[in-house]
Amino acid sequence: MAVAQTNMDETTERLKSLAMPQGGWSTAGREDALSRLITMGLPQRRDEYWKYTRPDTLVQDTVIEVSVLETDEEAVFKTVDSLKIVFVDGVFDANASDDLSLEGVTIERLSEAGSDIHWAQGLYGALETGGQTPVQRPLAALNTAFATDGVLIHVTGKPSKPINMIYTHVAKTSDAILHHVVKVDADAQVTVLENGPAAARFNKCIEVDIADGAKFHHVRTQGRDHERRAVTHMFARLGEESTFKSFTLTANGVLTRNECVIELTGDNAHATVAGAALGDGDFHHDDTVFITHDAVNCESRQVFKKVLRNGATGVFQGKILVKAGAQKTDGYQISQALLLDGDSQFLAKPELEIYADDVACSHGSTSGAIDEDALFYLRSRGVPQGEATDMLTLSFLAEAVEEIEDAGLAEEINERLAAWLARRRS
């Protein structure tokens, strides 16, 4: 009882610091999310899916002041021909953004789509609501209720270039809440890029509805400002013969939790979630994934690699749920950590829950040090130890990077990985 009361008190204090946007078609979804949040309460360390990650700084009503990294490093995806949408500390920057016009897609800002009838009305908060069962995700409900802005993307064709959402961090105590909705019509396809530190504290949610035969590709980088704290949620629903592929690169960040909840509802659908994380020192990175197979002959892949040093912590919680009738399911899950010293740790909780009898599902999780035999081989051929360690580290991360569909984007991710390792070596 005392724990429950403390949870409610913390939730009440957090809600006092927030104001729900009023008016328009999203009101019903926001009010429903607020009602669910009050019932659930904000997460605590005692909660099963938060036992490896302290949620304190993500739920408190004040934001810890952080320093803003000043660097002349070129922004990720800068050379990619894309439609750029820029948010500064969670506020849309029209001057830095491109015109939101692109063939095969309509893009609107959440804060400006204020009519009483909108295509996103049936989606806003809907996939997030479904993703609350069987595991509660209160920070996602908080996002749906209080998101101040975001983009609504309706894909009707095949845009000629990716949509690139850039999140810039300027203020030391910024607290950004963004919510995006993506609807991909039948046989359409789109690539969405995301990059940047976003804010001192960042809560982001993306809901993706993928119709029959459609394709959604997503590549995200999280990095630069080390002291930032972030929690992100991605909810996706897949139709028949549709494709969902998402890759995330995380470098630095004192606390990052990425949640991905996917439901395969159409036969012959394919979903891939992959990630590579690089952590040094007071770095805590948590990937929490829940994939539900609810159709026949579907495939899912979870591929996560983390490189940790100087006391960094990596977390992976991944589950594959195969419902009754979801025959011919192929579910693959791998989570691995490379520990570059004896002070770092990797905490893993892989799960399978299967109610069909004709499936091929597997999971594996390992952690360990650099392969000494491979390191000796490279050293014996004149490769300095630091460079040899970096080569083996990049090889370790390769399986996750290979999940990126676009070869050019994969090459840029590999360049970023190599640059991060080189900076730490110097």
Sequence and secondary structure as in RCSB ss.txt:
>XXXX:A:sequence
MAVAQTNMDETTERLKSLAMPQGGWSTAGREDALSRLITMGLPQRRDEYWKYTRPDTLVQDTVIEVSVLETDEEA
VFKTVDSLKIVFVDGVFDANASDDLSLEGVTIERLSEAGSDIHWAQGLYGALETGGQTPVQRPLAALNTAFATDG
VLIHVTGKPSKPINMIYTHVAKTSDAILHHVVKVDADAQVTVLENGPAAARFNKCIEVDIADGAKFHHVRTQGRD
HERRAVTHMFARLGEESTFKSFTLTANGVLTRNECVIELTGDNAHATVAGAALGDGDFHHDDTVFITHDAVNCES
RQVFKKVLRNGATGVFQGKILVKAGAQKTDGYQISQALLLDGDSQFLAKPELEIYADDVACSHGSTSGAIDEDAL
FYLRSRGVPQGEATDMLTLSFLAEAVEEIEDAGLAEEINERLAAWLARRRS
>XXXX:A:secstr
 HHHHHHHHHHHHHHHT     SSTTHHHHHHHHHHHHHH    TTSGGGTTS  HHHHSSS             
TTTTS  EEEEEETTEE TTTS  SEETTEEEEETTT  SS  GGGGTTTHHHHHTTSSS  HHHHHHHHH  B 
EEEEE S  SS EEEEEE  STT EEEEEEEEEE TT EEEEEEES   SEEEEEEEEEE TT EEEEEEEE S 
TT EEEEEEEEEE TT EEEEEEEEE  SEEEEEEEEEE STT EEEEEEEEEEESS EEEEEEEEEE SSS EE
EEEEEEEEETT EEEEEEEEEE TT TTEEEEEEEEEEESSSS EEEEEEEEEE  SSEEEEEEEEEE   HHHH
HHHHHTT  HHHHHHHHHHHHHHHHHTT S HHHHHHHHHHHHHHHHHHH 
